[in-house]
Amino acid sequence: MSAEARLAELGIELPAPATAGAGLYIPAVKVGHLVFVSGQIAMQAGALMATGKLGGGISIEDGAKLARQCAIQALGIVRQQLGSLDRVARVVRVGGFVASAPGFTDHPQVINGASQLLVDVFGESGRHARVAIGLAELPFGAPVEVEFLFEALPAPL
């Protein structure tokens, strides 16, 4: 099943990609067959979905939902870059950053929210290398930020 068909089957509508909010960067850069997607913080209707820290008021389950939303946003950006998610050959890498209260060590479980969505959409091609890092703070007080690297198939002739 194609990635676009799988996305529809899952009932996921991709949001329109946002422009870079703060800072001097763009949402994605395509270099050869690689698409590097800038770090995503979970947004809904133009607003941050949550603020706070994991282990300090934000649950692992809620953090995983935020990471999933980051992946959904990234897919919208990739679709804009490539024209279709069916041009994704594979997900190469996911970098997950978790704002953590002292003592919180379940970063991988939080970033699993993004990883699981990518496997759900791309199947085995959605499995990827990954890092899940805990930090004291993230931009705007976001609990989770996730960056992505995709490999694209060549453009059709």
C-alpha positions as CSV (number, residue, x, y, z in Angstrom):
1,M,0.0,0.0,0.0
2,S,1.3,3.5,-0.8
3,A,2.2,5.9,1.9
4,E,-0.5,8.3,0.7
5,A,-3.1,5.5,0.8
6,R,-1.9,4.4,4.3
7,L,-2.2,8.0,5.6
8,A,-5.8,8.2,4.3
9,E,-6.5,4.8,5.8
10,L,-5.2,6.1,9.2
11,G,-7.5,9.1,8.9
12,I,-4.7,11.6,9.1
13,E,-4.9,14.9,7.3
14,L,-1.6,16.7,7.0
15,P,-1.6,20.3,8.1
16,A,-0.3,22.9,5.7
17,P,3.4,23.4,6.4
18,A,4.1,26.4,8.6
19,T,6.8,28.9,7.7
20,A,9.8,29.2,10.0
21,G,8.5,30.8,13.1
22,A,11.5,32.1,14.9
23,G,15.0,32.2,13.6
24,L,16.7,32.2,10.3
25,Y,15.9,28.8,8.8
26,I,13.6,27.1,6.4
27,P,11.3,24.1,7.1
28,A,13.3,21.7,5.0
29,V,16.3,21.4,2.7
30,K,16.6,18.8,-0.1
31,V,20.2,17.8,-0.9
32,G,20.4,15.2,-3.6
33,H,18.0,12.4,-2.5
34,L,17.9,13.5,1.1
35,V,15.3,15.8,2.7
36,F,16.3,17.3,6.0
37,V,13.3,18.6,8.0
38,S,13.9,21.2,10.6
39,G,12.9,20.5,14.2
40,Q,9.2,20.5,14.8
41,I,7.3,21.5,17.9
42,A,3.7,20.3,18.2
43,M,1.3,22.9,16.9
44,Q,-2.4,22.9,16.3
45,A,-4.3,25.8,14.6
46,G,-1.1,27.9,14.8
47,A,-0.7,27.5,18.6
48,L,1.7,25.4,20.7
49,M,-0.2,22.3,21.9
50,A,1.4,22.2,25.3
51,T,4.2,23.7,27.4
52,G,6.1,22.1,30.3
53,K,8.4,19.2,31.0
54,L,8.2,15.5,30.9
55,G,8.3,14.2,34.5
56,G,7.1,17.7,35.6
57,G,3.4,17.7,34.7
58,I,3.5,16.3,31.2
59,S,2.9,12.5,31.1
60,I,4.8,10.1,28.8
61,E,1.6,9.4,27.0
62,D,1.0,13.1,26.3
63,G,4.6,13.5,25.3
64,A,4.3,10.7,22.8
65,K,1.2,12.4,21.3
66,L,3.1,15.6,20.9
67,A,6.0,13.7,19.2
68,R,3.4,12.1,16.9
69,Q,2.1,15.5,16.0
70,C,5.6,16.6,15.2
71,A,5.9,13.7,12.8
72,I,2.6,14.6,11.2
73,Q,3.8,18.1,10.6
74,A,7.1,16.8,9.2
75,L,5.1,14.6,6.7
76,G,3.3,17.8,5.5
77,I,6.6,19.4,4.9
78,V,8.0,16.4,3.0
79,R,4.8,16.2,0.9
80,Q,5.3,19.8,0.0
81,Q,9.0,19.2,-0.9
82,L,8.4,16.0,-3.0
83,G,4.8,16.4,-4.2
84,S,3.8,13.1,-2.7
85,L,4.8,10.9,0.3
86,D,5.0,8.0,-2.2
87,R,8.3,9.5,-3.2
88,V,9.8,8.7,0.2
89,A,12.2,5.8,-0.2
90,R,12.8,5.5,3.6
91,V,13.0,7.4,6.8
92,V,16.7,7.6,7.6
93,R,16.9,9.3,11.0
94,V,14.8,10.9,13.7
95,G,16.3,13.2,16.3
96,G,14.1,13.7,19.4
97,F,14.5,16.3,22.1
98,V,12.6,16.1,25.3
99,A,12.3,18.9,27.9
100,S,12.8,17.0,31.1
101,A,12.4,17.6,34.8
102,P,15.2,16.3,36.9
103,G,15.3,12.6,37.1
104,F,13.2,11.9,34.0
105,T,14.8,9.2,31.9
106,D,12.0,7.8,29.6
107,H,13.0,9.9,26.6
108,P,12.8,7.0,24.2
109,Q,9.2,6.2,25.2
110,V,8.2,9.8,24.3
111,I,9.9,9.8,20.9
112,N,8.3,6.5,20.2
113,G,5.2,8.6,19.3
114,A,6.9,9.9,16.2
115,S,8.7,6.6,15.4
116,Q,5.4,4.6,15.5
117,L,3.6,7.0,13.2
118,L,6.4,6.7,10.6
119,V,6.3,2.9,10.8
120,D,2.5,3.1,10.5
121,V,2.7,5.2,7.3
122,F,5.8,3.7,5.6
123,G,6.0,0.2,7.0
124,E,9.5,-1.3,7.1
125,S,10.8,1.8,5.2
126,G,9.7,3.8,8.2
127,R,12.1,2.2,10.6
128,H,15.0,4.5,11.2
129,A,18.1,5.4,13.2
130,R,17.3,7.6,16.2
131,V,18.4,9.6,19.1
132,A,16.3,10.7,22.1
133,I,17.9,13.4,24.2
134,G,16.7,15.1,27.4
135,L,17.2,18.8,27.8
136,A,16.5,21.5,30.4
137,E,14.5,23.7,28.0
138,L,13.1,23.8,24.4
139,P,11.9,26.8,22.4
140,F,8.8,28.5,23.7
141,G,8.6,26.0,26.6
142,A,7.6,23.1,24.2
143,P,7.9,19.7,25.9
144,V,9.1,17.9,22.7
145,E,10.9,18.8,19.5
146,V,11.7,16.3,16.7
147,E,13.8,16.6,13.5
148,F,13.7,14.2,10.6
149,L,15.8,13.0,7.7
150,F,14.2,11.2,4.7
151,E,15.5,9.6,1.6
152,A,13.6,10.5,-1.6
153,L,13.1,8.4,-4.7
154,P,14.2,10.1,-7.9
155,A,11.6,12.4,-9.4
156,P,9.5,10.8,-12.2
157,L,10.5,11.8,-15.7
